[in-house]
Every structure is written in C-alpha cells, then in structure tokens.
C-alpha cells in the first residue's frame, strides 16, 4: 500500500472510524473519530487524501474486510501464563 493512502480503521471498542496515514492517526476537520466510514471517506476526499477501500475492523477475528466492516464475534484472549505458571496481570 502506498504511504500516501490513508487506511480506514473501524475502532471496535470506541464505536467509530479513524484514518491512519503512515502509522499515525489523522485529524480531519478537527475530528479523529467518525461515526461512519462514509463520513470519514468524504472528509479524506475534501482533504485531498486518497483512502483505501479496505476497512480494518479491530473487532473482527479475521482483522479486515473489503468494502465494509466485517461482522465478527469478539473473543476474549486466552489467559497467558508466566514461566512459573502464574497468570499475567490483566
């Protein structure tokens, strides 16, 4: 992916969409989080920034979807243990 192309990310726990450019969150029109992917895409167009058609969904087990947000079940991570068999702190 070209570094001048923004990636759209569905921020699952926050319930909105954000854009990444070069690994950094973009602030567009004074906002970082948008309620819809289409609103974010329109703001990117107004700013003259190309956006990817791939929307990364942080709640999806697969991690990404094409042309929209992928529905998926949020799964709790399996407990991780230290070498002494005690659980790691959450």
RAJOLIN-V337100 format. One record per residue. N is the residue number from 0. RES is the residue in three letters. SS is DSSP state (H for helix, E for strand, C for the rest). PSI is psi in whole degrees, 0 to 359 (999 if undefined). NEAR is the number of other C-alpha atoms within 8 Angstrom. Layout:
N;RES;SS;PSI;NEAR  N;RES;SS;PSI;NEAR
//
This chain:
0;UNK;C;136;3  1;UNK;C;138;4  2;UNK;C;345;7  3;UNK;C;5;8  4;UNK;E;126;11  5;UNK;E;144;13  6;UNK;E;133;12  7;UNK;E;131;15  8;UNK;E;128;12  9;UNK;E;113;14  10;UNK;E;91;12  11;UNK;C;309;9  12;UNK;C;335;5  13;UNK;C;341;5  14;UNK;C;35;8  15;UNK;E;186;11  16;UNK;E;145;14  17;UNK;E;163;14  18;UNK;E;138;12  19;UNK;E;137;12  20;UNK;E;116;12  21;UNK;C;30;7  22;UNK;C;0;5  23;UNK;E;146;6  24;UNK;E;139;9  25;UNK;C;139;9  26;UNK;C;119;7  27;UNK;E;127;9  28;UNK;C;36;5  29;UNK;C;10;5  30;UNK;E;148;7  31;UNK;C;324;10  32;UNK;C;130;7  33;UNK;E;145;11  34;UNK;C;339;8  35;UNK;C;152;8  36;UNK;H;324;10  37;UNK;H;320;6  38;UNK;H;319;9  39;UNK;H;316;12  40;UNK;H;319;9  41;UNK;H;321;8  42;UNK;H;322;10  43;UNK;H;317;12  44;UNK;H;315;10  45;UNK;H;329;7  46;UNK;C;355;7  47;UNK;C;27;6  48;UNK;C;129;10  49;UNK;E;145;9  50;UNK;E;149;11  51;UNK;E;149;9  52;UNK;E;350;7  53;UNK;E;126;11  54;UNK;E;121;15  55;UNK;E;126;12  56;UNK;E;113;14  57;UNK;C;347;10  58;UNK;C;351;11  59;UNK;C;134;12  60;UNK;C;328;8  61;UNK;C;333;5  62;UNK;C;337;9  63;UNK;E;157;12  64;UNK;E;162;12  65;UNK;E;125;9  66;UNK;C;7;7  67;UNK;C;178;7  68;UNK;C;133;11  69;UNK;C;130;9  70;UNK;C;147;5  71;UNK;C;164;7  72;UNK;C;132;7  73;UNK;C;126;7  74;UNK;C;136;5  75;UNK;C;139;4  76;UNK;C;147;4  77;UNK;C;148;4  78;UNK;C;139;6  79;UNK;C;146;6  80;UNK;E;150;9  81;UNK;C;172;8  82;UNK;C;338;5  83;UNK;C;15;5  84;UNK;C;9;6  85;UNK;C;144;7  86;UNK;E;148;8  87;UNK;C;152;8  88;UNK;C;145;3  89;UNK;C;999;2
//
